[in-house]
Amino acid sequence: MSMNIKVDSEFLGSSTALVGAFLMSTGYPVAFFVFLVSNLFFIKMSLDKKMKSFLAMQGAFMTTSLIGIWNNFL
């Protein structure tokens, strides 16, 4: 028995990015974790849709998310 779960990574990536932006604008650095989740959803989307430039951009954005986590929590 195979379980096939479809994830709308475009919607989830956009939603988590908006939540992260709100958290960041109100001074909550936990936003970097939310941005990281958003990056992962957008990376999945870019792989599914074969969007190489978008994948590269999300790789760069994920780097900034990890730097933010490092600077604020580690």
Secondary structure, DSSP 8 states (H G I E B T S, - for coil): --------HHHHHHHHHHHHHHHHHTT-TTHHHHHHHHHHHHHHHHHHTT-HHHHHHHHHHHHHHHHHHHHHH-
